[in-house]
Amino acid sequence: MHPLDNVIWQALTTRQSEFAESFELARRFPRAVTSLTAFSEPSPRGYASLAELVGAGGTATLSLPVP
């Protein structure tokens, strides 16, 4: 996978990893900063991890490499 295919994931697992909040396959920037989130793979497990991380009623902005 090219780093730009999942740019938020790349940021949260490399240079900006110190800011990452994570749960299993999902990561996010702190809620007070932005709603940008990512997961390592767009699978049922990835979506479940993101749902746990964001929580009920939470907001997530997710960018996927496919329509």
Long-range contacts (C-beta under 8 A, 24 or more apart in sequence): 5-65, 6-38, 6-40, 6-63, 6-65, 7-63, 8-36, 8-37, 8-38, 8-63, 9-38, 9-39, 9-40, 12-38, 21-53, 22-53, 23-49, 23-50, 23-52, 23-53, 24-48, 24-49, 24-52, 25-49, 25-50, 26-50, 26-52, 26-53, 27-53, 28-53, 28-54, 28-60, 31-58, 34-61, 35-59, 35-60, 35-61, 36-61, 36-63, 37-61, 37-62, 38-62, 38-63, 42-66
